[in-house]
Amino acid sequence: MSVVTTKRFTIDEYHRLIELGFLQENEHIELIRGELIQIVAKGTPHTVCSSILCRQLDRLLGDRAVIRGQDPITLPNQSEPEPDVAIARGIDEDYLSHHPYPEDIFLVIEISDTTLDYDQTTKLEIYAEAGISHYWIVNLNARQLERYNQPYQNAQGKFNYLSKQISLAHQSVAIPGFEDVVLDLNRIFPNVVSE
């Protein structure tokens, strides 16, 4: 009797597949726990929110941090997700030889509409497991920001965050690692234009 098993990739094998041209940039693939996951195409509200958010963060933080938009981060759980936004220490050139590791990251942000369940479960778990201190979900459906912090592992071995706070679109929040910098949430949620 034969048994079917899934081939899992290490981060090095994943990078080699990219180098050899087996994976193309326009394929929108992420490595999650060793598996190749195809990312859903982003809709217009998601794209607009991402653009606005990156611009706002760049204005607020300037050269105090690196703002990475939809670029990979490398996690020890054989994952290399491409969060919508990651705020990392240092300068861009610090990441010429490798993508940011968990210890380099102040904050990871996912923008969610059609991927909300995935971002609240799978993505949340891999970020918590990697020790990412602060994880935000911009929930476009509810027009609210979900802020998670304090990663932990429960008795069953599952990873999560101890703290979850909801902020509404009319509120402002401090950016982790930069408590003197406040993000006005009203500026990041795109206004829906009816046709």
N, C-alpha and C positions, 0 to 999 in steps of 0.2 A: 504494500500500500504506500503510495507517495503522499507526502505532506507538502502543502504549499506554504512557503514562507515569504515574507516581505523582505526585499533587499534594503537595508538601511545604509546610509552614507555617512561617513565622517565629514567634518568640515573640510579637511584637506582633499578628500575625494570629490566633494562638491565643487571646490575651487578648480580642481583639475578638469572636471566636466565643462566648466565655463571656459577655461583656457583652451581646451581642445575644440570648442565650438559646438558641443552637444546641447548646451543651453544658451539661448539668445536673450539679450536684454528685453526684447519686446514680448517674451513669453510670460513674464511676470510670475516667476517661480521663487518660492521661499523654501529654505531648509528648516523644517520643524521636527525636532527630536529624531533627526536622521532621515525623515521622509521628505520627498519633494512634493510641495503643495502648490497648486496653481491658484494664484490670487484672482479674485473676481475683478472684472473691469470696474473702474471707478466712475460713478455718475457725475453729472455736472455739479450738484450741490457739494459733493465730497471734494471735488477738484477745486472749486472756488473757496471752500472753507480752508483747505490745505494751503492754498496760495496766500490767503489773507492771514492765516495763523503764522506762517513762516515769516511773512513781511512784518507783522506786529512784533514777533519775538526778536527779529533782527534789529528793529528800531529800539526796542526796550533794552536789549542786552549788548548790542554793539559788539565790541571785541572782547567782552568778558567771558564769552563761551562760543562754542561751535554749534550752529543750528544746522542740523542735517534733515533734509526733507526726502523721505522715501528712499533712504540709503541704508545699507545693511549695518547691523550691529552683530557682534560675535558673542554667543553665549556658551557656557561650558556644557550645556545639555544637548550638544550636537545640533544646535539651532543657529540659524542666521536669518532672523526675520528682517523685514524692511519696514519699520514703523513709519507712520505718516510723518512724524516729527520726533527727533531725539535731540536733546540738549546735552552736549558733552563738554568736558573740561578741555582747556588748552586752545590750540589754534588748528586750523584745517590741516596744515602740514604734519601735525602729530600723527595723522592717520594715513600717511602714505604707505607704510609697511603693513598695516593691519587696520581693520575696522575697530571702532570703539568696543571695549570690553565692559562688563557691568561696572567695574570700579571707576570707569571713565565717565559714567552717565549720571547726570543730575535728574533727568526726567525723560520718560518715553510717553508719547501721545499717539493714540490711534483715533482716527475719525471714523465714526460708524453710522451707517444707515442700514444697508443690506447685510453687513457683516457683524451686526451688533452682538448676536449670540456667540459667534466665534471669538470676538474680541473680549467678551465677558467671561469666557471659559478657557479655551485653549491658549489664547495669547496671554491672558491674565496669569494662568498657571505657569507658563514658561518664563515670564518675567519675574514672578514671585520666586520660582525655583532658582533662577539665576541671581537672586538677591538685588534686583532692581528696586531701589528704595521707594521711588515715586512713579506711579503709572496713572495716566489720565485717559479717559475715553470721552471724546467729544460726541455726545449722543445727539445726532442731528434730528432723529425722529421725535425725541422729547424736548429738544432745544435746551439741553442741560449738560453740565460737565460732571462726570463721575470721577472723583479723585480718590485713588487708592494709595495707601502707604503702610509700612510695617509688614514686610513679607514674613511668612512663617510656614512651617510644615506641621500638619495636624497628626494625631496619633495613628491615622490610617495611611500616612505617607503622602497625603495630598498637599499641594501648595496653594496658598491663598494670601490675602492681605487682611490684617487685623482691623484696619480702619477703612471705611468707605464713607465719603462725604459727597453730597450732591450740592452743586451750585447752579443757580438758575441763570438764564441768559442776561438778566439785568444786573447781575452782581459782578464783583471784581474779586480776583484771587491773587495771592502772592505766589511767585514762581519759586519752587523748591531750590534751595541753594542761593537764592537771590531774594531774600525776604523783603528787601527794600524796593523791589520791583513788583508792580501790580499790573496784572493783565485785566483789561476791561472786557468781559465776556461778550457784551453786546456787540463789540467790534468784530468778533470772530464768527458769529453765526450769520450765514448769508440770509438776506431778506428774500423771501420767496416772491417771485414776480409772477403774477397770473397773466395768462395770455388772452 
